[in-house]
Amino acid sequence: MPPDTTSPAFAGDKKVGRPLLYRPERALVAWGTPRVPRWLETYHLTLLTLLWSGLNAVFGVLAQRDLRWFWGVSAMIVLQYLTDLFDGAVGRARGTGLVKWGFYMDHFVDFIFLGSLVLAGYLVAPPGVAHWFIVLLTLNGAFMVSSFLSFAATNEFEIYVSGVGPTEVRLLIITINTVIIYTGTSHFPVTVPLICAACLIGLVVVVWSASRKLWAIDMANRAAHEAADQAPHDRSSAP
């Protein structure tokens, strides 16, 4: 089968927008990419997220006895950030990038990692709070679903909301972990529902924005089709 030359080029490796930490992040990529060992390939970096996810579950179990094990969860967030940051950069620099495999697998293991973070919180939650972590996972999963559906409709991959993206969210989670380590989990009955409420508000904003953008695209396309259909009629009725 000949390649499809009519469809737009796949743009899953080109994120639309910029995070708040764009400049220091780009500087880190430029500095670190040449220093990644040659034996460590782009797909190794992507798949390491599975290891970090498994260790999150281990640290969550250990934190049931001592919340200081949550430092391990924060360390996994840092490691996952680094492997996620450099997997695409290494592929591009070495000409060994797996664009479509990378898009698929990178975001699949990202969801696994997200689930492992929620699991770690669930494991240390006091009685009566655990169900909120199901809500939290559902809401955060919905953010990812919204991004992928929007990408399928526009071929523009947007993961930033007012400059807030995965890096900024990771920093927020590390801050939350630090609070948990020093203050315990007695505040979970109040703080976890509040976090869920904040996620819900953010999700509504994201979905409303995406819906409005897609509506405008559909209306513009409909107007263009109506104008194209009307043009032959106008020519045939001209004197």
Beta strands, then each sheet from edge to edge (+ up, - down):
strand 1: 15-16
strand 2: 157-158
sheet 1: 1+ 2+
end
